[in-house]
């Protein structure tokens, strides 16, 4: 990206985490002597092996997060006005699309916005859309009790006017003659036995389909790690979910390569990622002292 800060800058809205706070952290790190190179896509600009063998680095920490959006794979998902939560929040937070044309990146937010999902990212997307002047409804396939978002985030969204439609899931998106989404066909759900997550599995109720008018849809059903580093780093052990295998101190299967945060745990919190970074820093320091002193 063209600004440092990662998901703290492009994913978390200003009303939850002011950009000035993140910038102060970046400034402090640079003041300590760290160099920040922007617009570098590791895995393409350089791979991890190239950093170690050709660029002269003794150790690498991978903290690239889980930034690859997931989709529902239903008809109409490619219509105009349908965003992943990633794209929606990046346009709003990092590219200031709400000030278009003063800023270059536009965003089209209609009167009726449907946000699909029930996590913290869904709450951020809904509250951001609300601030752009829309009526917002979060559509979630389980009940309130199963919402994965923090209770405080749900309460804040409700207080601000976000509507919740529980026990429903979209089965197709309907477009107008110009290829923009205009409605969403949903089906009602009921809860069956618990699934692998420990939450009760949602089961479609036959014949319960209904139509919702919507001119913007934000898909916020989770994100997984981008596989570009894993695909270009031979010998790096990964899980079937695409996360990197690392021990409690961030050590991976490759000597001198450490990892932490969402790239190891899957989507989690900023606080846990910060803790992982500090543990790995300590382990990297001990590794370098042992290898190079």
HUNORDA-V803675 format. One record per backbone hydrogen bond with DSSP energy under -0.5 kcal/mol. CO is the residue of the C=O (numbers start at 1). NH is the residue of the N-H. E is the energy in kcal/mol with one decimal. If there is no record, write none. Layout:
CO NH E
CO NH E
//
This chain:
1 39 -1.8
5 8 -1.5
6 9 -1.9
6 10 -2.4
7 11 -1.7
7 12 -1.8
11 13 -0.6
13 16 -1.5
13 17 -2.4
18 21 -1.2
18 22 -1.1
19 23 -2.7
20 24 -1.9
21 25 -1.5
22 26 -2.3
23 27 -3.0
24 28 -2.0
25 29 -2.3
26 30 -2.4
27 31 -2.2
28 32 -1.6
29 34 -1.8
30 33 -1.2
35 37 -0.6
36 38 -0.6
39 41 -0.6
40 42 -0.9
41 44 -2.2
41 45 -3.0
41 46 -0.6
46 43 -3.8
46 44 -0.5
47 51 -2.1
48 52 -1.9
49 53 -2.8
50 54 -2.1
50 55 -1.9
51 57 -2.1
60 258 -3.3
61 63 -0.7
62 260 -1.9
67 69 -0.7
68 224 -2.7
74 77 -1.4
75 173 -2.9
76 79 -1.7
79 82 -1.1
80 181 -2.7
81 83 -0.6
81 217 -2.7
83 219 -3.1
84 88 -2.5
85 89 -2.8
86 90 -2.7
87 91 -2.6
88 92 -1.9
89 93 -3.4
89 94 -0.5
90 94 -1.5
90 95 -1.9
91 97 -2.7
95 105 -0.5
96 99 -2.1
97 100 -1.9
99 102 -2.0
99 103 -0.6
104 106 -0.7
107 109 -0.7
108 110 -0.6
111 113 -0.6
111 135 -3.5
112 215 -2.1
112 216 -1.3
113 115 -0.5
113 137 -2.6
114 116 -0.5
114 218 -2.7
115 117 -0.6
115 139 -2.9
116 220 -2.7
118 149 -1.8
119 123 -1.8
120 124 -2.4
121 125 -2.5
122 126 -2.6
123 127 -2.6
124 128 -1.9
125 129 -2.4
126 130 -2.1
127 131 -1.4
128 132 -0.7
129 132 -0.8
129 134 -1.6
130 133 -1.6
135 113 -3.0
136 163 -2.6
137 115 -2.6
137 139 -0.6
138 140 -0.6
138 165 -3.3
139 117 -2.0
140 167 -0.5
140 168 -1.5
142 167 -2.3
143 146 -1.1
144 147 -1.5
150 153 -0.5
150 154 -1.9
151 155 -2.5
152 156 -2.4
153 157 -2.1
154 158 -2.3
155 159 -2.6
156 160 -1.6
157 161 -0.6
157 162 -2.5
158 161 -1.1
163 138 -3.1
164 166 -0.6
165 140 -2.4
167 189 -2.4
169 187 -2.4
171 75 -0.6
172 185 -2.6
174 182 -3.3
174 183 -1.7
176 179 -1.6
179 80 -2.9
180 176 -2.6
182 214 -1.5
183 174 -3.0
184 186 -0.6
184 212 -2.8
185 171 -3.4
185 172 -1.5
186 210 -2.3
187 169 -1.9
188 205 -2.9
190 203 -3.4
193 201 -3.0
195 198 -1.9
199 195 -2.8
201 192 -3.9
203 190 -2.5
204 206 -0.7
205 208 -1.7
210 186 -3.1
212 184 -2.7
216 114 -2.7
217 83 -3.1
217 219 -0.5
218 116 -3.0
218 220 -0.8
219 85 -2.2
220 119 -0.5
222 70 -1.7
223 267 -0.5
224 68 -3.1
226 229 -0.5
227 231 -2.5
228 232 -0.9
229 232 -0.6
230 233 -0.7
232 234 -0.5
233 236 -1.7
235 237 -0.6
237 245 -2.4
239 242 -1.7
243 239 -2.8
247 250 -2.2
250 259 -2.2
251 247 -2.0
254 257 -1.8
256 60 -2.7
256 258 -0.5
257 252 -2.1
258 62 -2.9
260 263 -0.6
261 264 -2.1
261 265 -2.4
262 266 -2.1
263 244 -2.8
269 273 -1.7
270 274 -2.4
271 275 -2.2
272 276 -2.1
273 277 -2.2
274 278 -2.0
275 279 -2.2
276 280 -2.4
277 281 -2.2
278 282 -1.8
279 283 -2.0
280 284 -3.1
281 285 -2.4
282 286 -2.2
283 287 -2.3
284 288 -2.8
285 289 -2.5
286 290 -2.0
287 291 -2.4
288 292 -2.6
289 293 -1.0
//
